[in-house]
């Protein structure tokens, strides 16, 4: 009863409680459906610092948050089948638009746009090879629209006809969410935004689990798996810091980097395992730094550098059991500096070179007589120094470029 009286009084004279000098207003708790029938009506009545507390149920219609208002589901951090149990029980159909310093905590967001199961399955089966080559920033309606400095945490976003969580401005915190089976990316960072994207799980999304288009977020400690394209996709002049993520079993690369010389991410201390193409793929002129990553049992290559790209490849650990492709491939028109890496196993070569490459202080270890340590194709140039080579057909003394510059035929 006291809470109801205060809510009605706040609606009539909110300035009295929040502006009077010398009086610190106590944040209100607005309960749905106990005090307000709808979440939006509670949000509209709330003031900065208030919390809208939502009981389990299905709530229809889009929500527009207010600045500084917390919207949270009832419950604790008990785990459910997919995310938090309380998030599974509080369902929002129609999408959410965030506001400055607002918080959305612990909901399932679904029912926005059209999810096409047949189209999803077709592109999953064809590994995204038939998908259009378009920016993730194309217009659409996401499950959660973020264009402000706010917090989106502990939510489950699924079966959206576009990107699950779309960030188009500001420096929000996007943390501990689960995004799956969306017809765009799980989480998309665009238009110069500088979000902190951490500890989310993104899987089975139509494009990347997490995608960057012309933005430079911090992407750390996320788990991106079984997406139709990359686990993490970086493009269109993005320069994020990508660290401590796990990218497993994606239908293309674990981490895909492309589109232009201004695409300069720092990709460090990630684990990319069992992806269908590259552990880390670099193409279309990108210029990444790849440092201290673990790249394990990726089907095509551990690291591929193609399409006029340049890469610094330093201090990574790469391994694969079986398979014919090389562990690192640097193709025509590309440049790479490959230093202090450990490569175990591989196919025709540890490092295949068709571009211009410095290879220094690496350990190249293979089962006996497996293939070539460094295979320099015609037109390729390699500068070799202080590499340790074990098990490959060439002994260190007979390596294609035994601590000197060389080029050779395949």
C-alpha positions as CSV (number, residue, x, y, z in Angstrom):
1,X,0.0,0.0,0.0
2,X,2.8,2.4,0.9
3,X,4.5,1.7,-2.4
4,X,1.3,2.4,-4.3
5,X,0.8,5.7,-2.6
6,X,4.4,6.8,-3.3
7,X,4.1,5.8,-7.0
8,X,0.9,7.9,-7.5
9,X,2.5,10.8,-5.6
10,X,5.6,10.6,-7.8
11,X,3.5,10.9,-10.9
12,X,1.9,14.1,-9.6
13,X,4.9,15.9,-8.1
14,X,8.1,14.1,-9.2
15,X,10.2,17.3,-9.0
16,X,9.5,17.7,-5.2
17,X,11.3,14.4,-4.4
18,X,14.1,14.6,-6.9
19,X,15.1,18.3,-7.0
20,X,14.5,19.8,-3.6
21,X,17.9,21.0,-2.2
22,X,19.1,19.1,0.8
23,X,16.8,16.1,0.4
24,X,18.1,12.9,-1.2
25,X,15.2,11.0,-2.8
26,X,15.2,7.3,-2.1
27,X,14.9,5.2,-5.3
28,X,11.5,3.7,-5.8
29,X,10.7,0.1,-6.6
30,X,7.9,-0.1,-9.2
31,X,6.4,-3.6,-9.4
32,X,4.8,-5.2,-12.4
33,X,2.1,-6.4,-12.4
34,X,1.4,-5.7,-8.7
35,X,1.6,-1.9,-8.9
36,X,1.5,-1.4,-12.7
37,X,-0.2,-3.6,-15.3
38,X,2.4,-3.1,-18.0
39,X,6.1,-2.7,-18.0
40,X,5.9,0.4,-20.1
41,X,3.5,2.2,-17.8
42,X,5.9,1.5,-14.9
43,X,8.9,2.8,-16.9
44,X,6.9,6.0,-17.8
45,X,6.2,6.6,-14.1
46,X,9.8,5.9,-13.0
47,X,12.4,8.5,-12.2
48,X,16.2,8.2,-12.7
49,X,17.5,5.6,-10.2
50,X,14.2,3.8,-9.8
51,X,13.9,0.1,-10.5
52,X,11.0,-1.5,-12.4
53,X,10.8,-5.1,-11.0
54,X,9.0,-7.5,-13.3
55,X,7.4,-10.8,-12.3
56,X,7.6,-13.9,-14.5
57,X,5.2,-13.8,-17.5
58,X,5.0,-12.9,-21.2
59,X,4.7,-9.2,-21.9
60,X,3.8,-8.1,-25.4
61,X,4.6,-4.8,-27.2
62,X,7.9,-2.9,-27.7
63,X,9.5,-1.2,-24.7
64,X,11.2,2.2,-24.7
65,X,13.4,2.6,-21.6
66,X,13.8,6.0,-19.8
67,X,17.2,7.5,-18.8
68,X,18.6,6.0,-15.6
69,X,15.8,3.5,-15.0
70,X,16.6,-0.1,-14.2
71,X,14.3,-2.7,-15.6
72,X,14.9,-6.1,-14.0
73,X,13.2,-9.5,-13.7
74,X,12.4,-11.0,-10.3
75,X,14.9,-13.6,-9.0
76,X,18.6,-14.3,-8.4
77,X,21.4,-15.7,-10.5
78,X,20.2,-19.3,-10.6
79,X,21.1,-21.0,-13.9
80,X,18.3,-22.2,-16.2
81,X,18.5,-24.3,-19.4
82,X,19.9,-21.5,-21.6
83,X,20.6,-18.5,-19.4
84,X,19.5,-17.3,-16.0
85,X,16.3,-19.0,-14.8
86,X,14.7,-15.6,-14.2
87,X,15.5,-14.5,-17.7
88,X,13.8,-17.6,-19.1
89,X,10.7,-16.8,-17.1
90,X,10.3,-13.1,-18.1
91,X,9.6,-12.9,-21.8
92,X,9.4,-9.7,-23.8
93,X,7.8,-9.9,-27.2
94,X,8.3,-6.8,-29.5
95,X,11.8,-5.6,-28.8
96,X,13.5,-3.1,-26.5
97,X,15.0,0.4,-27.1
98,X,17.6,1.4,-24.5
99,X,18.2,4.9,-23.1
100,X,21.2,6.6,-21.5
101,X,22.3,5.0,-18.2
102,X,19.3,2.6,-18.3
103,X,19.7,-1.1,-17.4
104,X,17.9,-4.1,-18.9
105,X,18.6,-7.1,-16.7
106,X,17.3,-10.6,-17.0
107,X,14.7,-11.1,-19.8
108,X,14.1,-13.2,-22.8
109,X,13.6,-11.0,-25.9
110,X,12.0,-12.5,-28.9
111,X,9.2,-12.0,-31.5
112,X,10.8,-9.2,-33.4
113,X,10.7,-9.5,-37.2
114,X,10.6,-12.8,-39.0
115,X,12.8,-15.8,-38.3
116,X,13.1,-18.0,-41.3
117,X,14.0,-21.6,-40.3
118,X,14.2,-22.9,-43.9
119,X,16.6,-20.0,-44.9
120,X,18.7,-20.4,-41.8
121,X,19.1,-24.2,-42.4
122,X,20.0,-23.7,-46.1
123,X,22.8,-21.2,-45.3
124,X,24.0,-23.4,-42.4
125,X,24.3,-26.3,-44.7
126,X,26.2,-24.3,-47.3
127,X,28.5,-22.6,-44.7
128,X,27.3,-19.1,-45.6
129,X,28.9,-19.3,-49.1
130,X,25.7,-18.1,-50.7
131,X,25.0,-15.2,-48.3
132,X,25.3,-11.7,-49.7
133,X,28.5,-9.8,-48.9
134,X,26.9,-6.9,-47.1
135,X,27.6,-4.7,-44.1
136,X,26.2,-5.9,-40.8
137,X,25.1,-2.3,-40.4
138,X,22.3,-2.7,-42.9
139,X,19.0,-1.3,-41.6
140,X,16.7,-3.6,-39.6
141,X,14.9,-3.9,-36.2
142,X,16.9,-5.7,-33.6
143,X,15.8,-7.5,-30.5
144,X,17.5,-4.9,-28.3
145,X,18.4,-1.5,-29.9
146,X,21.4,0.2,-28.1
147,X,22.4,3.8,-29.0
148,X,23.4,5.1,-25.6
149,X,25.7,4.6,-22.6
150,X,23.7,1.9,-20.9
151,X,23.9,-1.7,-19.6
152,X,22.3,-4.8,-21.2
153,X,23.0,-7.8,-19.0
154,X,21.7,-11.4,-18.3
155,X,19.3,-11.4,-21.2
156,X,18.4,-14.1,-23.7
157,X,17.8,-12.9,-27.3
158,X,16.6,-15.4,-29.9
159,X,14.7,-15.9,-33.1
160,X,14.9,-12.2,-34.1
161,X,14.5,-11.3,-37.8
162,X,17.6,-9.2,-37.6
163,X,20.6,-8.8,-35.2
164,X,19.9,-9.9,-31.6
165,X,21.5,-6.9,-29.9
166,X,22.5,-4.0,-32.2
167,X,24.8,-1.2,-30.9
168,X,24.8,1.9,-33.0
169,X,26.2,4.6,-30.7
170,X,27.9,5.2,-27.3
171,X,29.9,3.1,-25.0
172,X,27.4,0.6,-23.5
173,X,28.2,-2.5,-21.5
174,X,26.8,-5.6,-23.1
175,X,27.5,-8.5,-20.7
176,X,26.4,-12.0,-19.8
177,X,23.7,-12.3,-22.5
178,X,22.8,-15.3,-24.6
179,X,22.1,-14.6,-28.3
180,X,21.1,-17.4,-30.6
181,X,19.2,-18.2,-33.8
182,X,18.9,-14.6,-34.9
183,X,18.7,-13.8,-38.6
184,X,21.6,-11.3,-38.3
185,X,24.5,-11.5,-35.9
186,X,24.1,-12.3,-32.3
187,X,25.6,-9.0,-31.2
188,X,26.4,-6.3,-33.8
189,X,28.6,-3.2,-33.0
190,X,28.3,-0.5,-35.7
191,X,28.6,3.2,-36.6
192,X,31.6,4.2,-34.4
193,X,30.3,2.7,-31.2
194,X,32.9,1.7,-28.5
195,X,31.0,-0.8,-26.4
196,X,32.4,-3.2,-23.8
197,X,31.1,-6.6,-25.0
198,X,32.0,-9.3,-22.5
199,X,31.1,-12.7,-21.2
200,X,28.2,-13.3,-23.7
201,X,27.4,-16.5,-25.4
202,X,26.5,-16.3,-29.1
203,X,25.6,-19.3,-31.1
204,X,23.8,-20.5,-34.3
205,X,23.3,-16.9,-35.6
206,X,22.8,-16.3,-39.3
207,X,26.0,-14.2,-39.6
208,X,28.7,-13.9,-37.0
209,X,28.2,-14.5,-33.3
210,X,29.6,-11.0,-32.6
211,X,30.2,-8.6,-35.6
212,X,31.9,-5.2,-35.9
213,X,31.2,-2.8,-38.7
214,X,33.0,0.6,-38.5
215,X,33.4,0.4,-34.8
216,X,36.0,-0.3,-32.1
217,X,34.6,-2.1,-29.1
218,X,36.4,-4.1,-26.5
219,X,35.3,-7.8,-27.1
220,X,36.5,-10.0,-24.3
221,X,35.7,-13.4,-22.7
222,X,32.8,-14.2,-25.0
223,X,31.9,-17.7,-26.2
224,X,31.0,-17.8,-29.9
225,X,30.2,-21.2,-31.4
226,X,28.3,-22.9,-34.2
227,X,27.5,-19.6,-36.0
228,X,26.9,-19.7,-39.8
229,X,29.8,-17.4,-40.5
230,X,32.6,-16.4,-38.0
231,X,32.5,-16.6,-34.3
232,X,33.7,-13.0,-34.3
233,X,33.6,-10.9,-37.5
234,X,35.6,-7.7,-37.9
235,X,35.2,-5.4,-40.9
236,X,34.7,-2.0,-42.5
237,X,37.5,-0.1,-40.7
238,X,36.9,-1.6,-37.2
239,X,39.8,-1.7,-34.8
240,X,38.5,-3.5,-31.7
241,X,40.6,-5.1,-29.0
242,X,39.6,-8.8,-29.0
243,X,40.9,-10.8,-26.1
244,X,40.2,-13.9,-24.1
245,X,37.3,-15.1,-26.3
246,X,36.5,-18.7,-27.3
247,X,35.4,-19.3,-30.9
248,X,34.6,-23.0,-31.5
249,X,32.9,-25.0,-34.3
250,X,31.8,-22.0,-36.4
251,X,30.9,-22.8,-40.0
252,X,33.6,-20.5,-41.3
253,X,36.4,-18.8,-39.3
254,X,36.7,-18.6,-35.6
255,X,37.7,-14.9,-36.0
256,X,37.2,-13.3,-39.5
257,X,38.9,-10.0,-40.3
258,X,38.3,-8.2,-43.6
259,X,37.6,-5.1,-45.6
260,X,40.3,-2.5,-45.9
261,X,43.6,-1.1,-44.5
262,X,41.8,0.7,-41.7
263,X,40.6,-2.6,-40.3
264,X,43.3,-3.0,-37.7
265,X,42.1,-5.0,-34.7
266,X,44.4,-6.3,-31.9
267,X,43.4,-10.0,-31.5
268,X,45.1,-11.4,-28.4
269,X,44.9,-14.5,-26.1
270,X,41.8,-16.0,-27.8
271,X,41.2,-19.7,-28.4
272,X,39.8,-20.8,-31.8
273,X,39.1,-24.5,-32.0
274,X,37.5,-26.8,-34.5
275,X,36.2,-24.2,-36.9
276,X,35.3,-25.4,-40.4
277,X,37.7,-23.0,-42.2
278,X,40.4,-20.9,-40.5
279,X,41.1,-20.4,-36.9
280,X,41.7,-16.7,-37.8
281,X,41.1,-15.6,-41.4
282,X,42.4,-12.2,-42.7
283,X,41.3,-10.9,-46.1
284,X,40.5,-7.9,-48.3
285,X,43.4,-5.7,-47.2
286,X,43.0,-5.9,-43.5
287,X,45.9,-5.1,-41.1
288,X,45.5,-7.0,-37.8
289,X,47.9,-7.9,-35.0
290,X,47.5,-11.5,-34.0
291,X,49.2,-12.3,-30.7
292,X,49.2,-15.1,-28.2
293,X,46.2,-16.9,-29.6
294,X,45.6,-20.7,-29.4
295,X,44.5,-22.1,-32.7
296,X,43.6,-25.8,-32.4
297,X,42.3,-28.3,-35.0
298,X,40.8,-25.8,-37.4
299,X,40.0,-27.6,-40.6
300,X,41.6,-25.4,-43.3
301,X,44.4,-23.3,-41.8
302,X,45.2,-22.0,-38.3
303,X,45.8,-18.5,-39.9
304,X,45.1,-17.5,-43.5
305,X,46.3,-14.1,-44.9
306,X,44.7,-13.4,-48.3
307,X,43.5,-10.6,-50.6
308,X,46.3,-8.1,-50.2
309,X,46.3,-8.2,-46.4
310,X,49.1,-7.7,-43.9
311,X,49.4,-9.3,-40.5
312,X,51.7,-9.4,-37.5
313,X,51.6,-13.0,-36.3
314,X,53.4,-13.2,-32.9
315,X,53.6,-15.7,-30.1
316,X,50.7,-17.9,-31.1
317,X,50.3,-21.6,-30.5
318,X,48.9,-23.6,-33.4
319,X,48.2,-27.3,-33.7
320,X,46.2,-29.7,-35.8
321,X,46.0,-33.5,-36.0
322,X,45.9,-34.7,-39.6
323,X,44.8,-32.7,-42.6
324,X,46.5,-31.6,-45.8
325,X,46.4,-27.8,-45.6
326,X,49.3,-25.7,-44.2
327,X,49.0,-24.3,-40.7
328,X,49.7,-20.7,-41.9
329,X,49.1,-19.6,-45.5
330,X,50.2,-16.2,-46.8
331,X,49.0,-15.8,-50.3
332,X,49.8,-13.6,-53.3
333,X,50.0,-9.9,-52.7
334,X,50.1,-10.3,-48.9
335,X,52.7,-9.6,-46.3
336,X,53.3,-11.1,-42.8
337,X,55.8,-11.0,-40.0
338,X,55.7,-14.4,-38.3
339,X,57.7,-14.4,-35.0
340,X,57.9,-16.5,-31.9
341,X,55.1,-18.9,-32.7
342,X,54.9,-22.6,-31.9
343,X,53.4,-24.8,-34.7
344,X,52.7,-28.5,-34.1
345,X,51.5,-30.8,-36.8
346,X,50.1,-29.7,-40.1
347,X,49.8,-31.0,-43.7
348,X,51.9,-30.0,-46.7
349,X,53.7,-27.3,-44.7
350,X,53.8,-25.5,-41.4
351,X,54.0,-22.2,-43.4
352,X,53.0,-21.8,-47.0
353,X,54.3,-18.6,-48.6
354,X,53.1,-17.0,-51.9
355,X,53.6,-13.4,-50.6
356,X,56.4,-11.6,-48.7
357,X,57.1,-13.0,-45.2
358,X,59.6,-12.6,-42.4
359,X,59.8,-15.9,-40.5
360,X,61.8,-15.6,-37.2
361,X,62.3,-17.4,-33.9
362,X,59.5,-19.9,-34.5
363,X,59.2,-23.6,-33.4
364,X,58.0,-25.7,-36.3
365,X,57.3,-29.3,-35.0
366,X,55.8,-32.2,-37.0
367,X,55.6,-36.0,-37.0
368,X,58.6,-37.3,-39.0
369,X,58.7,-36.6,-42.7
370,X,55.2,-35.1,-42.7
371,X,55.8,-32.2,-45.2
372,X,57.8,-29.1,-45.6
373,X,58.5,-26.7,-42.8
374,X,58.3,-23.6,-45.0
375,X,57.1,-23.9,-48.5
376,X,57.9,-20.9,-50.6
377,X,56.0,-20.9,-53.9
378,X,57.2,-19.2,-57.1
379,X,56.9,-15.5,-56.6
380,X,57.0,-15.8,-52.8
381,X,59.7,-14.3,-50.7
382,X,60.7,-15.5,-47.2
383,X,63.3,-14.1,-44.8
384,X,64.2,-16.8,-42.3
385,X,66.1,-16.5,-39.1
386,X,66.6,-18.5,-35.9
387,X,63.7,-20.9,-36.4
388,X,63.7,-24.4,-34.8
389,X,62.5,-27.1,-37.1
390,X,61.8,-30.6,-36.0
391,X,60.3,-33.6,-37.9
392,X,59.6,-32.0,-41.3
393,X,61.3,-33.4,-44.4
394,X,63.8,-30.6,-44.5
395,X,66.3,-30.4,-41.7
396,X,67.1,-26.9,-40.5
397,X,70.2,-26.9,-42.7
398,X,68.2,-27.7,-45.8
399,X,65.2,-25.5,-45.1
400,X,64.1,-23.5,-48.2
401,X,65.5,-20.3,-46.6
402,X,68.1,-21.3,-44.1
403,X,68.5,-18.1,-42.2
404,X,68.7,-16.0,-45.4
405,X,66.3,-14.5,-48.0
406,X,65.0,-16.8,-50.7
407,X,62.2,-17.5,-53.1
408,X,61.5,-20.8,-54.8
409,X,59.2,-22.9,-56.9
410,X,56.6,-25.2,-55.3
